[in-house]
Structures are given as C-alpha cells and as structure tokens.
Amino acid sequence: SNKIIGTWRKKSAVANSNLITNAGYHVSEYIFSPGGTYTFKSEMWQGYLRSEEWWTTVENGTFSVNGNSLTITPRKSVATLRNRNR
C-alpha cells in the first residue's frame, strides 16, 4: 500500500464549440496517508449557463490495498452547492 501514499489529482475541462452555452471543469484530489486514511476534495463548475453556481465535495475515510485492488470506505462526505450571488 506504500505505492499509493501521497496526493493524486485529476483535472478536466469540457468545452463545446458554442462556449457561451456550454463549458465547465472538474478538479478532484485524493490524499492517501500512511495510516490507511484518506481525504478527498473536489470542485465542479457546470458551465456558463449556470455560471454563478459550483459544487464542492469534501470526504474522508479509510482505504486498503490488496494486490491491484484499492478499496475506499467513506466515513463522511459533504457535497455543497455554492452560489456567488448568496
């Protein structure tokens, strides 16, 4: 399981040829700690049609590695819809 210890990030963006109506991004990060615990954070913006809103997620829990299999067991996960206008 030592090979997975550390920070793993993923970023993606989606753009349509019509950027006024559709674009967005998603960023996520796992932090795997030596004690078998992890933290997950993500942020997602769905594009210009809902430009004032974005989602964040914060999660933590435990993980185990068995051969080539990773098992993640969430303990707590909170997803929040955020709005710039509020």
C-alpha positions as CSV (number, residue, x, y, z in Angstrom):
1,S,0.0,0.0,0.0
2,N,3.0,2.3,0.3
3,K,2.9,2.9,-3.5
4,I,-0.4,4.8,-3.3
5,I,0.6,7.1,-0.4
6,G,0.6,10.7,-1.4
7,T,-1.5,13.1,-3.3
8,W,-3.3,12.2,-6.6
9,R,-5.0,14.9,-8.6
10,K,-7.2,14.9,-11.7
11,K,-8.3,18.0,-13.7
12,S,-10.6,18.1,-16.6
13,A,-12.4,20.7,-18.7
14,V,-15.2,20.4,-21.2
15,A,-15.8,22.9,-23.9
16,N,-18.3,22.9,-26.6
17,S,-17.9,24.8,-29.9
18,N,-20.5,27.2,-28.5
19,L,-18.7,28.5,-25.4
20,I,-21.5,30.8,-24.5
21,T,-23.8,28.0,-23.6
22,N,-21.6,25.1,-22.5
23,A,-18.3,24.7,-20.8
24,G,-17.2,23.6,-17.4
25,Y,-14.5,22.0,-15.3
26,H,-13.9,19.4,-12.6
27,V,-10.9,19.2,-10.2
28,S,-10.5,16.4,-7.7
29,E,-7.8,15.3,-5.3
30,Y,-7.2,12.3,-3.1
31,I,-4.7,12.4,-0.3
32,F,-3.7,8.9,0.9
33,S,-2.0,8.9,4.3
34,P,0.4,6.1,5.7
35,G,-2.1,5.2,8.5
36,G,-4.7,4.0,6.0
37,T,-6.9,7.1,6.0
38,Y,-7.7,9.4,3.0
39,T,-9.2,12.8,2.3
40,F,-11.0,13.6,-1.0
41,K,-11.8,17.1,-2.2
42,S,-13.4,18.1,-5.5
43,E,-14.8,21.2,-7.2
44,M,-17.1,21.2,-10.2
45,W,-18.4,24.1,-12.3
46,Q,-21.1,23.2,-14.8
47,G,-20.6,25.9,-17.3
48,Y,-21.8,29.3,-18.4
49,L,-25.5,28.6,-18.3
50,R,-25.1,28.3,-14.5
51,S,-22.0,30.4,-14.1
52,E,-22.8,31.6,-10.6
53,E,-23.0,28.0,-9.2
54,W,-20.4,25.4,-8.4
55,W,-20.3,22.2,-6.3
56,T,-17.6,21.3,-3.7
57,T,-17.2,17.9,-2.1
58,V,-15.1,17.0,1.0
59,E,-14.9,13.4,2.1
60,N,-12.7,11.4,4.4
61,G,-12.5,7.7,5.4
62,T,-10.2,4.7,5.2
63,F,-8.6,2.7,2.4
64,S,-6.9,-0.6,1.9
65,V,-4.9,-2.1,-0.9
66,N,-5.0,-5.8,-1.8
67,G,-2.9,-6.7,-4.8
68,N,-4.1,-4.4,-7.6
69,S,-7.3,-3.5,-5.9
70,L,-7.9,-0.3,-3.9
71,T,-10.9,-0.3,-1.6
72,I,-12.1,3.1,-0.3
73,T,-14.5,3.3,2.6
74,P,-16.0,6.7,3.1
75,R,-16.7,7.8,6.7
76,K,-18.1,11.2,6.0
77,S,-18.9,13.0,2.7
78,V,-20.4,16.5,2.3
79,A,-21.4,17.9,-1.1
80,T,-22.3,21.6,-1.1
81,L,-23.9,23.7,-3.9
82,R,-22.3,27.2,-3.7
83,N,-23.6,30.3,-5.3
84,R,-21.6,33.6,-5.9
85,N,-24.8,35.6,-5.5
86,R,-25.6,34.5,-2.0
